């Protein structure tokens, strides 16, 4: 786990049996929280708390000087802690305000507000990363974090400002860029989502023009990383994709289902470079140094060289610098011979990192690393010693204390991000402890020797893939355990709630009676809830392939990509209903939002889809009307930096279990009864082998056109989302050609449009379809199990009748 550990996971006891030194903790936490709040403000408002705190700190310091002759007073004992907190507010507010002034510089903001076509000179800050999922036949969209040197607007005005710019690019030439490379790129500037130091988003319109190459160190690191990827190429996809992520944070080949399993079992820290990677590599060097009988000073120097080399290998991005700093805390304590200095070192490291880069204050990875390190320093030694006093062997006590302490410390942030509490995270992380070090060390060895000995690199990678395979197996089976994850309020509210409960529990369990009550209560809850979870697994049902939500008179259709991720088709009329629908289905990320057309009953809830979720891509029809709905979609997407792509028949998208292709309209439909409806995107999706036809609000004209264009076997589907809420404007030949076994009708109760039409429903039923309506059943899901298809209406497993 991320944190300050000794070689291969041994706990560094920061106290040496004494109370931890927390004098710098107040300053670090105050600077962190002030910077976090400032990221959501402008430069002036972010500076205001710093000015107020500076005045209060001065007054408090003058007041405390009056107690100089009375060192034992309570005011003097705690007063300087208050002063330290106020100094943290001053530093955090001033540093963040200065960075916000650069982010919000007026000439750059004017170009962003005008969505101007510009030419930008940039410096790459991190490796390009592909967006998960993708459009078949097209390269994936790449996210490239850069620093702006200058930008030239449409009137040839030149703006020079060192702001941060996020580039979204489709051209494959962006993939092979290295950090430190200087380049120029043309494209459209749009607004960032906010809450960080990104000043603009550049939608690149073509390949970059490189201005020279990267540094020699970056070229060397790129060669080593490429060598590791090449050595892993012959391995099976799952361990071969995991190993580069485990070693250097490169998850480009990691299958999505493995990533979701790691997320469900609280093992996502293994997919990225963390403090544990640093501790393992440095620990291996330390063992070799001790074997060679090197003294403490020489051992510390060798470990420092290894640390610098490892940072160069995995690239000095902000996350890597953070991990190296966390991992170096144990090294500093070792070199100084003062383990008790580890906690002040952690506090100082947090303060310095936040002041140097206030963006880290809002980085979830930074929070997890700091909390895990704090848990290992403050909780794990006491828990280990308590277990040993109760007769647990030393090795087992340490193995239990490390993952439990780190997981408990990280749980509030994880719960806020995911909306769940994992009950399998501690045992899963405990089971994989023996495999992490050999996989990491062998992976680093493979990367190191790859330029000079490719065969040796492949052998090292082959050896490393066996412990990596164990990680995959633990994540796979852990993610499928009943009641492995319990629902919890998401966002800041959920994180603060769990943090408060955790602190209260840690204080309360110091009493033996409370400890016994907690243990009995935990066992009772688990024994009582597991059978219920197994017998009635809740919503969404296991094996679901499509869900149609009850959002009133409108459409919201959900196709599962992987646990926590789904393609969403239409947003319904109401943001609250759309958000509630996705929360019931535990959808935390939307790789693709499809808007079938721009009527308000399909676009009005778009803000609810974006609420608390990352939406990677929005696809829309090429028909631009109604303009109000189209603008609503574009405004929501631009506010979060999400690209919007108008698509036509033949466009295809794949992600996880979903394969989706646009089949209609085959050409622009003009002069029909309703042109917006008859230009709805008609989608044919395959989810886990189940064929699904999604028809938007297509009416008779579009249905006939699609039937005439496609052969009969291309129309046949297992599940039909009935067009236009079951209106009377249906082509009988189209319905007969689909021959669906399940027909789903999203429709609002008591609507004034006469939806759904009784004759249409009767025709579907005569054709052998099981018809379900959201106005009568509520949410409806179709499930694939061993016996075929089943339907689960209302979010309760009341009618698993088989169509």
C-alpha positions in Angstrom: 0.0 0.0 0.0 1.1 3.6 -0.4 3.1 4.6 2.6 6.2 4.7 4.6 7.4 1.1 5.0 10.6 -0.6 5.6 12.2 -3.0 3.1 9.4 -5.1 1.5 6.7 -3.8 3.8 8.2 -3.8 7.3 6.7 -1.1 9.4 8.9 1.9 10.4 7.8 2.7 13.9 7.9 6.5 14.1 7.6 6.8 17.8 10.1 4.4 19.3 7.5 3.9 22.0 7.0 7.6 22.5 4.0 9.7 21.5 4.2 10.9 17.9 5.5 14.3 17.1 2.5 16.2 15.6 3.8 19.8 15.8 4.0 20.3 12.0 0.8 18.4 11.3 -1.5 21.4 11.9 0.5 23.6 9.5 0.4 20.9 6.8 -3.3 20.2 7.1 -4.2 23.9 7.1 -2.1 24.6 4.0 -3.7 21.5 2.3 -7.3 22.4 3.1 -6.8 26.1 2.2 -5.3 25.2 -1.1 -8.1 22.8 -1.8 -10.7 25.4 -1.1 -8.8 28.0 -3.2 -8.9 25.8 -6.3 -12.6 26.5 -6.5 -12.2 30.3 -6.2 -10.5 33.1 -8.0 -7.2 34.6 -7.1 -8.6 37.4 -5.0 -11.0 35.3 -2.9 -8.3 32.6 -2.4 -6.0 35.3 -1.0 -8.5 36.7 1.4 -8.2 33.9 4.0 -4.4 34.2 3.9 -4.6 38.0 4.7 -7.0 37.4 7.6 -4.9 34.5 8.9 -1.7 36.6 8.7 -3.2 39.2 10.9 -4.6 36.7 13.4 -1.2 34.9 13.5 0.6 38.1 14.3 -1.8 39.0 17.1 -1.6 35.4 18.5 2.2 35.4 18.4 2.4 38.8 20.3 -0.1 37.5 22.9 1.9 34.3 23.4 5.1 36.1 23.9 3.5 37.5 27.1 3.6 33.9 28.5 7.3 33.5 28.0 8.0 33.3 31.7 5.2 30.8 32.2 6.0 27.8 30.0 3.7 25.4 31.7 0.4 27.3 30.9 -2.2 25.8 28.7 -2.3 28.9 26.5 1.4 28.6 25.7 1.2 24.8 25.2 -1.6 25.0 22.6 -1.3 28.6 21.4 1.7 27.9 19.1 -0.3 25.1 17.5 -2.9 27.7 16.6 -0.2 29.9 15.2 1.1 27.1 13.1 -2.3 26.4 11.7 -2.8 30.1 10.8 0.7 30.1 9.2 -0.5 27.1 7.1 -3.6 29.1 6.0 -1.3 32.0 5.0 1.0 29.8 3.0 -1.7 27.8 1.3 -3.8 30.8 0.4 -0.9 32.8 -0.9 0.6 29.9 -3.0 -2.8 29.0 -4.5 -3.7 32.6 -5.2 -0.5 33.1 -7.2 -1.2 30.1 -9.3 -4.8 31.1 -9.9 -3.7 34.5 -11.1 -1.8 32.7 -13.9 -4.7 30.3 -14.6 -7.2 33.1 -14.9 -5.2 35.7 -16.8 -7.5 37.9 -18.8 -6.2 37.4 -22.4 -6.3 33.6 -22.1 -9.7 33.7 -20.5 -11.0 35.9 -23.4 -9.8 33.3 -26.0 -11.4 30.5 -24.0 -14.7 32.3 -23.7 -14.7 32.9 -27.5 -13.9 29.2 -28.2 -11.2 30.6 -30.5 -9.2 28.7 -33.1 -5.6 29.1 -31.9 -2.0 28.0 -32.4 -0.4 27.1 -29.1 3.2 26.5 -28.2 3.3 23.9 -25.5 5.6 21.7 -23.3 4.4 18.2 -22.5 4.2 17.6 -18.8 3.1 13.9 -18.6 2.7 10.9 -20.9 -0.3 10.9 -23.2 -3.1 8.7 -21.9 -5.9 7.2 -24.0 -9.5 7.6 -22.9 -11.0 4.2 -22.0 -13.2 2.6 -24.6 -13.2 3.9 -28.1 -14.7 4.2 -31.5 -14.0 1.2 -33.7 -11.9 2.1 -36.7 -10.6 5.3 -35.1 -7.7 5.9 -32.7 -8.6 6.6 -29.1 -8.9 10.1 -27.9 -5.7 11.0 -26.0 -5.4 13.3 -22.9 -2.1 15.2 -22.9 -1.2 17.5 -19.9 0.9 20.4 -21.1 2.3 23.7 -20.0 1.5 26.7 -22.2 4.4 28.8 -23.5 2.4 31.1 -25.8 -0.8 31.1 -27.8 -1.7 33.0 -31.0 -5.3 33.8 -31.5 -7.4 34.3 -34.7 -6.4 38.0 -34.9 -2.7 37.1 -34.6 -2.7 38.4 -31.0 0.0 36.6 -29.0 -0.5 35.7 -25.4 2.5 34.5 -23.3 1.5 32.9 -20.0 2.7 29.7 -18.2 -0.8 28.3 -17.7 -1.6 24.6 -17.7 -3.5 23.3 -20.7 -5.2 19.9 -21.2 -5.0 18.7 -24.8 -7.6 16.4 -26.3 -6.3 14.8 -29.5 -7.3 12.1 -31.9 -4.3 12.0 -34.1 -2.0 9.0 -33.4 1.1 11.3 -33.7 0.3 12.6 -30.1 0.7 9.1 -28.6 4.5 9.0 -28.8 5.3 12.3 -27.2 7.6 12.4 -24.2 7.5 14.7 -21.2 9.6 17.8 -21.7 9.0 17.9 -25.5 8.2 21.3 -26.9 5.7 21.5 -29.7 3.1 23.7 -31.5 -0.5 22.6 -32.1 -3.6 24.1 -33.7 -7.1 23.7 -32.4 -10.0 25.2 -30.5 -9.8 26.4 -26.9 -12.6 25.5 -24.6 -13.2 26.0 -20.9 -11.9 23.4 -18.3 -14.1 21.8 -15.8 -12.7 23.8 -12.9 -11.5 22.8 -9.5 -7.9 22.6 -10.5 -5.1 24.8 -12.1 -6.0 23.9 -15.7 -6.4 27.2 -17.6 -7.9 25.8 -20.9 -8.7 22.7 -22.8 -7.3 22.6 -26.4 -9.3 20.4 -28.8 -6.4 19.6 -31.2 -7.3 19.5 -34.9 -4.3 17.6 -36.2 -0.8 16.3 -35.3 1.6 18.3 -33.3 4.7 20.0 -34.8 7.6 19.1 -32.7 10.2 21.8 -31.8 13.2 19.6 -31.0 13.3 16.4 -29.0 13.0 15.6 -25.3 15.9 15.5 -22.9 18.4 12.6 -22.9 17.0 11.4 -19.5 13.4 11.3 -20.9 14.6 9.5 -24.0 16.4 6.9 -21.9 13.2 6.5 -19.7 11.1 6.1 -22.8 13.4 3.4 -24.2 13.3 1.5 -20.9 9.5 1.7 -20.7 9.1 0.6 -24.3 11.5 -2.3 -23.6 9.3 -3.4 -20.7 6.2 -3.3 -22.9 8.0 -5.3 -25.5 9.1 -7.9 -23.0 5.5 -8.2 -21.7 4.0 -8.5 -25.2 4.2 -12.4 -25.4 2.6 -12.8 -22.0 -1.2 -13.4 -21.4 -3.2 -10.2 -21.6 -4.1 -9.8 -17.9 -0.8 -10.2 -16.2 1.1 -8.8 -19.2 -1.1 -5.7 -19.1 -0.8 -5.4 -15.3 3.0 -5.7 -15.0 3.9 -2.4 -16.7 1.2 -0.7 -14.5 2.6 -2.3 -11.4 6.2 -1.2 -12.2 6.0 2.1 -14.0 2.3 3.1 -13.9 1.7 2.3 -17.6 -1.9 0.8 -17.8 -2.4 1.3 -21.6 -2.6 -2.5 -22.1 -4.5 -3.4 -18.9 -7.9 -4.9 -19.7 -10.8 -2.9 -18.4 -12.3 -5.8 -16.5 -9.1 -6.2 -14.6 -9.1 -2.5 -13.7 -12.6 -2.7 -12.5 -11.8 -5.8 -10.4 -8.9 -3.9 -8.8 -11.2 -0.9 -8.1 -13.8 -3.2 -6.4 -11.3 -4.8 -4.2 -9.4 -1.7 -3.1 -6.3 -2.6 -5.0 -6.2 0.3 -7.5 -3.1 1.7 -5.9 -1.2 -1.2 -7.5 -2.1 0.0 -11.0 -0.1 3.2 -10.4 3.2 4.2 -9.0 2.9 4.6 -5.3 5.1 4.9 -2.2 5.1 1.1 -1.9 6.9 0.9 -5.3 9.5 3.2 -4.0 9.9 1.3 -0.7 10.2 -2.0 -2.6 12.9 -0.8 -5.0 14.8 1.1 -2.3 14.4 -1.8 0.1 15.9 -4.2 -2.5 19.0 -1.9 -2.8 19.2 -1.6 0.9 19.3 -5.4 1.3 22.0 -5.7 -1.3 24.0 -2.9 0.5 23.7 -4.7 3.8 24.7 -8.0 2.2 27.8 -6.1 0.9 28.4 -4.8 4.5 28.0 -1.2 3.5 27.8 1.4 6.3 24.6 3.4 7.0 25.9 6.4 5.2 26.8 4.5 2.0 23.6 2.5 2.1 21.6 5.8 2.3 23.5 7.2 -0.7 22.9 4.0 -2.8 19.3 4.1 -1.8 19.1 7.7 -2.9 20.7 6.9 -6.3 18.1 4.1 -6.7 15.3 6.5 -5.8 16.4 9.1 -8.4 16.8 6.4 -11.0 13.4 4.9 -10.3 11.8 8.4 -10.6 13.5 8.9 -14.0 12.3 5.5 -15.2 8.7 6.1 -14.3 8.8 9.8 -15.3 8.8 12.7 -12.8 5.1 13.5 -13.2 3.3 15.0 -10.2 2.0 11.6 -9.1 5.5 10.1 -9.3 7.1 13.0 -7.4 4.4 12.5 -4.7 5.1 8.8 -4.5 8.8 9.3 -4.3 8.4 11.9 -1.5 6.2 9.6 0.5 8.6 6.7 0.0 11.6 8.8 0.8 10.3 9.5 4.3 11.3 6.1 5.6 14.7 6.5 3.9 15.3 9.9 5.6 14.3 8.4 9.0 16.7 5.5 8.3 19.6 7.8 7.4 19.0 10.1 10.4 18.7 7.2 12.7 15.6 8.8 14.2 12.4 6.9 13.4 10.4 9.4 15.4 11.2 12.0 12.8 9.0 10.2 10.2 5.8 12.0 11.2 7.2 15.5 11.1 8.9 14.5 7.8 5.5 13.5 6.4 3.9 16.8 7.5 6.8 18.8 6.0 6.6 16.9 2.8 2.8 17.5 2.5 3.3 21.2 3.2 6.1 21.6 0.7 4.4 19.6 -2.1 1.1 21.5 -1.7 2.8 24.9 -1.7 5.0 24.0 -4.7 2.0 22.6 -6.6 -1.4 23.5 -5.1 -3.1 21.3 -7.7 -2.1 18.3 -5.6 -4.5 19.4 -2.9 -7.4 18.3 -5.1 -5.7 15.1 -6.3 -7.3 11.9 -4.9 -4.1 10.0 -5.4 -2.2 12.5 -3.3 -4.8 12.2 -0.5 -4.6 8.4 -0.6 -0.8 8.4 -0.4 -0.8 10.8 2.5 -3.5 9.1 4.4 -2.0 5.6 3.8 1.4 6.8 5.0 -0.2 8.5 8.0 -2.1 5.3 8.8 1.1 3.2 8.6 3.0 5.7 10.8 0.4 6.3 13.5 -1.9 3.2 13.6 0.1 0.2 12.3 2.8 0.1 15.0 0.2 0.1 17.8 -2.0 -2.5 16.1 1.0 -4.7 15.4 2.2 -4.5 19.1 -1.4 -5.1 20.3 -1.6 -8.2 18.2 1.7 -9.5 19.4 0.7 -9.0 23.0 -2.3 -11.3 22.3 -0.1 -14.0 21.0 -0.1 -13.4 17.3 3.4 -14.2 15.7 5.4 -11.1 14.8 5.3 -11.6 11.0 1.6 -12.3 11.0 0.9 -9.3 13.2 2.8 -7.0 10.9 1.1 -8.5 7.8 -2.3 -7.8 9.3 -1.6 -4.4 10.7 -0.1 -2.9 7.5 -3.1 -3.3 5.1 -5.7 -2.7 7.9 -4.2 0.6 9.0 -3.6 1.9 5.4 -7.1 0.8 4.3 -8.8 2.4 7.3 -7.0 5.7 6.8 -7.9 5.7 3.1 -11.5 4.5 3.4 -13.2 8.0 3.7 -11.6 9.2 0.4 -12.4 5.9 -1.3 -16.0 6.0 -0.1 -16.4 9.6 -1.3 -15.0 8.8 -4.7 -16.8 5.5 -5.3 -20.0 5.7 -3.2 -19.2 2.3 -1.6 -17.4 0.8 1.3 -15.3 -2.3 0.4 -15.3 -5.2 2.9 -12.9 -7.2 0.9 -10.1 -4.6 0.6 -8.2 -5.6 3.7 -8.1 -9.3 3.1 -7.5 -8.8 -0.6 -4.5 -6.5 0.1 -3.3 -9.0 2.7 -3.3 -11.9 0.2 -1.3 -10.0 -2.4 1.4 -8.7 -0.1 3.8 -11.7 -0.8 3.5 -11.1 -4.6 4.0 -7.4 -4.9 7.7 -7.2 -4.1 8.9 -10.0 -6.5 6.6 -8.7 -9.3 7.9 -5.2 -8.9 11.6 -6.1 -8.6 11.5 -8.5 -11.5 9.6 -5.9 -13.6 12.2 -3.2 -12.8 15.0 -5.7 -13.7 13.2 -6.5 -17.0 13.0 -2.8 -17.9 16.6 -2.1 -16.9 18.2 -4.8 -19.0 15.8 -4.5 -22.0 18.0 -2.2 -24.1 21.1 -4.4 -23.9 19.6 -7.9 -23.4 16.1 -8.3 -24.8 16.0 -12.1 -24.1 16.9 -11.6 -20.5 14.2 -8.9 -20.2 11.6 -11.4 -21.5 12.8 -14.0 -19.0 12.5 -11.6 -16.1 9.0 -10.5 -17.4 8.0 -14.1 -17.7 9.1 -14.8 -14.1 7.3 -11.6 -12.9 4.0 -12.5 -14.6 3.4 -15.4 -12.1 3.1 -13.1 -9.1 1.2 -10.6 -11.2 -1.2 -13.4 -12.2 -1.8 -14.0 -8.4 -2.8 -10.3 -8.1 -5.3 -10.7 -11.0 -6.9 -13.8 -9.4 -7.3 -12.2 -6.0 -8.9 -9.1 -7.6 -11.2 -11.3 -9.8 -12.6 -13.5 -7.0 -12.6 -10.7 -4.5 -14.7 -8.5 -6.8 -17.3 -11.3 -7.2 -17.8 -12.0 -3.5 -21.4 -11.3 -2.2 -21.6 -8.1 -0.1 -18.0 -7.3 -1.1 -19.0 -3.6 -1.5 -21.7 -1.8 0.5 -23.4 1.3 -0.7 -22.4 4.6 1.0 -23.2 8.3 0.3 -20.7 9.6 -2.3 -18.9 13.0 -2.6 -17.6 15.2 0.2 -20.6 14.4 2.4 -20.0 10.7 2.4 -16.2 11.1 2.9 -16.7 13.5 5.9 -19.3 11.2 7.4 -17.1 8.1 7.2 -14.1 10.1 8.5 -16.1 11.3 11.5 -17.3 7.8 12.2 -13.8 6.4 11.9 -12.3 8.9 14.3 -15.2 8.2 16.8 -14.7 4.5 16.5 -10.9 4.7 17.0 -11.5 6.8 20.2 -14.3 4.6 21.4 -12.5 1.2 20.9 -9.9 2.2 23.4 -12.4 1.0 26.0 -12.6 -2.9 26.3 -16.4 -2.9 26.6 -16.8 -0.9 23.4 -14.3 -3.1 21.6 -16.4 -6.2 22.4 -19.6 -4.5 21.4 -18.1 -3.4 18.0 -16.8 -7.0 17.4 -20.2 -8.5 18.2 -22.0 -6.0 16.2 -19.7 -6.5 13.1 -20.1 -10.2 13.2 -23.9 -9.9 13.6 -24.2 -7.5 10.6 -22.1 -9.7 8.4 -23.9 -13.0 9.4 -27.2 -11.3 8.9 -26.5 -9.4 5.7 -24.6 -12.0 3.7 -27.6 -14.5 3.3 -29.8 -11.6 2.3 -27.3 -10.4 -0.2 -26.9 -13.8 -1.7 -30.6 -14.6 -1.9 -31.8 -11.1 -2.9 -28.8 -9.4 -4.5 -30.6 -6.1 -4.9 -30.4 -3.6 -7.8 -28.9 -3.8 -10.3 -29.5 -7.5 -10.7 -26.6 -9.8 -11.4 -26.0 -10.4 -15.1 -28.0 -7.4 -16.3 -27.4 -6.3 -20.0 -29.8 -3.3 -20.2 -31.8 -1.2 -17.9 -34.5 1.3 -18.8 -35.1 3.8 -16.0 -38.3 5.4 -14.8 -37.5 9.0 -15.4 -41.0 10.2 -16.3 -42.1 11.0 -19.9 -38.6 10.5 -21.4 -35.8 8.1 -22.1 -32.8 7.0 -20.1 -31.3 3.7 -21.2 -28.2 2.2 -19.6 -25.9 -0.5 -21.0 -23.3 -1.9 -18.6 -19.6 -1.7 -19.7 -18.1 -3.0 -16.4 -18.8 -2.6 -12.7 -19.4 1.1 -12.0 -19.2 2.0 -15.7 -22.0 2.2 -18.3 -23.0 3.6 -21.7 -26.0 5.9 -21.2 -28.4 6.6 -24.1 -30.5 9.8 -23.5 -30.8 11.7 -20.3 -34.6 12.0 -19.8 -36.4 15.2 -18.9 -35.2 15.8 -15.4 -31.6 15.9 -13.9 -32.7 14.6 -10.5 -34.4 11.5 -12.1 -31.4 10.8 -14.4 -28.9 11.1 -11.5 -31.1 8.9 -9.2 -31.4 6.3 -12.0 -27.6 6.1 -12.4 -27.1 6.0 -8.6 -29.5 3.1 -8.3 -27.5 1.3 -10.9 -24.2 2.2 -9.2 -22.9 4.0 -12.4 -19.9 6.1 -11.4 -18.4 6.7 -14.8 -20.0 7.1 -18.3 -17.5 6.3 -21.1 -20.2 7.3 -23.7 -23.4 9.4 -23.5 -25.5 9.0 -26.6 -28.1 11.7 -27.3 -30.6 10.2 -29.8 -32.0 13.6 -30.6 -32.5 17.0 -29.1 -36.0 17.0 -27.7 -36.2 18.0 -24.1 -37.5 14.6 -22.9 -34.1 13.2 -24.0 -31.8 16.1 -23.1 -33.4 17.9 -20.0 -31.7 15.6 -17.5 -28.1 15.9 -18.9 -26.9 17.7 -15.9 -27.9 14.7 -13.8 -25.8 12.4 -15.9 -22.7 14.6 -15.4 -23.4 15.1 -11.6 -20.5 13.5 -9.7 -19.4 11.4 -12.7 -16.8 11.6 -15.4 -18.3 11.5 -18.9 -15.6 10.7 -21.5 -17.5 11.3 -24.8 -20.9 12.6 -26.0 -22.3 11.5 -29.4 -25.2 13.3 -31.0 -27.1 13.2 -34.3 -26.1 15.4 -37.1 -29.6 16.9 -37.3 -29.2 20.2 -35.2 -32.8 20.8 -34.1 -34.3 21.7 -31.7 -31.5 24.3 -31.1 -32.4 24.6 -27.4 -31.7 20.9 -26.6 -28.6 21.0 -28.7 -27.2 24.0 -26.8 -28.1 22.3 -23.5 -26.0 19.3 -24.4 -23.1 21.3 -25.6 -23.1 23.6 -22.5 -23.1 20.6 -20.2 -20.2 18.9 -22.1 -18.1 22.0 -22.4 -18.5 22.7 -18.7 -16.7 19.4 -18.0 -14.3 19.4 -20.9 -16.0 16.4 -22.6 -15.8 16.2 -26.4 -19.1 16.2 -28.4 -19.1 14.2 -31.6 -21.9 14.3 -34.2 -22.3 10.8 -35.7 -24.1 9.1 -38.6 -25.0 5.6 -39.7 -22.1 3.3 -39.6 -20.4 4.9 -36.6 -19.3 2.2 -34.1 -18.2 2.2 -30.5 -16.7 -0.5 -28.3 -16.0 -0.5 -24.6 -15.9 -3.5 -22.3 -19.0 -5.7 -22.8 -20.7 -3.2 -25.1 -20.4 -3.1 -28.9 -22.6 -0.4 -30.4 -23.2 0.7 -34.0 -25.5 3.4 -35.4 -27.9 2.0 -38.0 -30.1 5.0 -38.6 -31.1 7.3 -40.0 -29.5 5.9 -43.2 -29.7 9.5 -44.7 -31.1 12.8 -43.5 -34.9 12.6 -43.2 -36.6 15.8 -44.4 -40.3 16.8 -44.8 -41.5 14.1 -42.4 -44.2 14.4 -39.7 -41.4 15.2 -37.2 -37.9 15.7 -38.7 -36.1 15.7 -35.2 -37.8 12.5 -34.3 -37.1 10.8 -37.6 -33.5 11.8 -37.5 -33.0 10.1 -34.1 -29.9 8.0 -33.8 -31.1 4.4 -34.0 -28.6 2.1 -32.3 -27.9 -1.7 -32.5 -26.0 -2.8 -29.5 -24.6 -6.2 -28.4 -24.0 -6.6 -24.7 -22.6 -9.9 -23.5 -24.0 -11.6 -26.6 -27.5 -10.1 -26.2 -28.7 -8.2 -29.3 -30.5 -4.9 -28.5 -32.3 -2.4 -30.8 -32.5 1.2 -29.4 -34.8 3.3 -31.6 -34.8 6.8 -29.9 -38.0 8.5 -31.0 -37.9 7.2 -34.6 -41.3 7.3 -36.3 -42.7 5.5 -39.3 -40.6 7.2 -41.9 -37.2 6.4 -40.3 -38.2 2.9 -39.4 -39.2 2.1 -43.0 -36.0 3.6 -44.3 -33.9 1.5 -41.9 -35.9 -1.6 -42.8 -35.3 -1.0 -46.5 -31.6 -0.4 -46.1 -30.7 -3.3 -43.8 -31.1 -7.0 -44.5 -33.5 -8.8 -42.2 -30.9 -10.6 -40.2 -29.3 -7.2 -39.3 -32.6 -6.1 -37.7 -33.3 -9.2 -35.6 -32.9 -8.4 -31.9 -33.5 -10.0 -28.5 -34.5 -6.8 -26.8 -36.3 -3.7 -28.4 -36.5 -0.3 -26.8 -39.9 0.7 -28.3 -39.6 4.0 -30.2 -41.2 7.2 -29.1 -42.6 5.9 -25.8 -44.8 3.4 -27.7 -46.6 6.0 -29.8 -48.9 4.9 -32.7 -46.3 6.0 -35.3 -44.7 2.6 -35.8 -43.9 0.6 -38.9 -45.4 -2.9 -38.5 -42.9 -4.4 -40.9 -40.1 -2.9 -38.8 -41.5 -4.4 -35.5 -42.0 -7.8 -37.2 -38.5 -7.9 -38.6 -37.0 -7.3 -35.1 -39.1 -10.1 -33.6 -37.9 -9.1 -30.1 -38.5 -11.4 -27.1 -38.5 -8.4 -24.7 -40.0 -4.9 -25.5 -39.2 -2.1 -23.1 -41.4 1.0 -23.1 -40.0 4.1 -21.3 -43.1 6.3 -20.7 -44.4 8.7 -18.1 -47.5 7.9 -16.0 -50.6 9.9 -16.8 -49.0 11.6 -19.9 -51.3 13.6 -22.2 -49.9 12.2 -25.4 -51.8 8.8 -25.4 -48.5 6.9 -24.9 -48.2 4.0 -25.2 -50.6 3.0 -28.0 -52.6 -0.1 -27.1 -52.6 -1.5 -30.6 -48.8 -1.3 -30.8 -48.4 -3.1 -27.5 -50.8 -5.8 -28.6 -48.9 -6.3 -31.8 -45.7 -6.7 -29.9 -47.3 -9.2 -27.5 -48.7 -11.2 -30.4 -45.2 -11.4 -31.9 -44.1 -13.2 -28.7 -42.5 -10.2 -26.8 -42.8 -9.7 -23.1 -43.8 -6.0 -22.9 -42.8 -3.9 -19.8 -43.6 -0.2 -19.2 -41.7 2.1 -16.8 -45.0 3.9 -15.8 -46.3 0.6 -14.4 -43.1 -1.3 -13.4 -40.6 1.4 -12.5 -37.0 0.7 -13.5 -36.8 -2.4 -15.7 -33.7 -4.6 -16.3 -33.1 -7.5 -18.7 -30.8 -10.2 -17.3 -28.9 -12.9 -19.0 -28.4 -16.0 -17.0 -27.8 -19.7 -17.7 -31.4 -20.3 -18.8 -31.5 -17.4 -21.2 -33.1 -14.0 -20.7 -35.1 -12.8 -17.7 -36.7 -9.5 -16.8 -36.5 -7.8 -13.4 -39.0 -4.9 -13.0 -39.1 -2.3 -10.4 -35.6 -2.9 -9.0 -37.0 -5.9 -7.1 -36.7 -9.5 -8.2 -40.5 -10.0 -8.2 -41.0 -11.4 -11.7 -38.1 -13.2 -13.3 -40.6 -14.5 -15.9 -38.9 -15.7 -19.0 -39.9 -14.2 -22.4 
